[in-house]
Amino acid sequence: MNSISKFKKMLVNRLGANGLEKDTISSFIRSMRICIDGDPKMNHLKANRQLQFLGWNDIEMDYNTLQIAVAFFKAEATTISLAT
């Protein structure tokens, strides 16, 4: 299993365990990417505020989930840049 798949699986499992419905996880991950791309060094508290601005009021992201998301997005970006 490559690092992208590993991080994505960890992220999806963690979000599901935090109460996010399976059919909304991909949308939430897209929203997380928007927030993190805007400020890659933000902490989980700021990320939660940004996600609330985007309409995600029912879920609180913790520090570890944010770190998994950042690792996932970095792994994806590295793979894309290597492919071009």
C-alpha positions as CSV (number, residue, x, y, z in Angstrom):
1,M,0.0,0.0,0.0
2,N,1.5,3.3,-1.0
3,S,1.6,6.3,1.3
4,I,-1.3,8.1,-0.3
5,S,-3.6,5.1,0.1
6,K,-2.3,4.6,3.7
7,F,-3.0,8.2,4.7
8,K,-6.3,8.3,2.9
9,K,-7.5,5.1,4.6
10,M,-6.4,6.5,8.0
11,L,-8.1,9.8,7.4
12,V,-11.4,8.2,6.2
13,N,-11.4,5.8,9.2
14,R,-10.7,8.6,11.6
15,L,-13.4,10.9,10.2
16,G,-15.9,8.0,10.3
17,A,-15.0,7.3,13.9
18,N,-15.6,10.9,14.7
19,G,-19.2,10.6,13.4
20,L,-19.0,11.8,9.8
21,E,-21.4,9.8,7.5
22,K,-19.6,7.8,4.9
23,D,-21.3,9.6,2.0
24,T,-20.1,13.0,3.2
25,I,-16.5,12.1,3.9
26,S,-15.2,12.9,0.5
27,S,-16.9,16.4,0.6
28,F,-15.4,17.0,4.0
29,I,-11.9,16.1,2.8
30,R,-12.3,18.5,-0.2
31,S,-13.3,21.2,2.3
32,M,-10.3,20.4,4.5
33,R,-8.0,20.7,1.4
34,I,-9.4,24.2,0.7
35,C,-8.7,25.3,4.3
36,I,-5.2,23.7,4.4
37,D,-4.2,25.0,1.0
38,G,-5.2,28.5,2.2
39,D,-2.9,28.2,5.3
40,P,-0.8,25.1,5.4
41,K,0.5,25.9,8.9
42,M,-2.9,26.5,10.6
43,N,-3.7,24.6,13.8
44,H,-6.7,22.4,14.3
45,L,-8.7,25.2,16.1
46,K,-8.3,27.5,13.1
47,A,-9.1,24.7,10.7
48,N,-12.3,24.0,12.6
49,R,-13.3,27.7,12.4
50,Q,-12.6,27.6,8.6
51,L,-14.6,24.4,8.2
52,Q,-17.5,26.0,10.1
53,F,-17.4,28.9,7.7
54,L,-17.8,26.3,4.9
55,G,-20.8,24.9,6.6
56,W,-19.3,22.0,8.6
57,N,-20.7,22.8,12.0
58,D,-21.3,19.2,13.3
59,I,-17.8,17.9,13.4
60,E,-14.7,19.0,15.3
61,M,-11.4,18.0,13.9
62,D,-8.6,17.2,16.4
63,Y,-4.9,17.8,16.1
64,N,-4.1,14.2,15.0
65,T,-6.7,14.2,12.2
66,L,-5.4,17.5,10.9
67,Q,-1.8,16.0,10.8
68,I,-3.1,13.0,8.9
69,A,-4.9,15.2,6.4
70,V,-1.8,17.4,5.9
71,A,0.4,14.2,5.3
72,F,-2.2,12.9,2.9
73,F,-2.3,16.2,0.9
74,K,1.5,16.4,0.8
75,A,1.8,12.8,-0.4
76,E,-0.7,13.5,-3.1
77,A,1.0,16.8,-4.2
78,T,4.4,15.0,-4.3
79,T,3.0,12.2,-6.5
80,I,1.4,14.7,-8.9
81,S,4.5,16.8,-9.2
82,L,6.6,13.7,-9.9
83,A,4.2,12.6,-12.6
84,T,4.4,15.8,-14.5
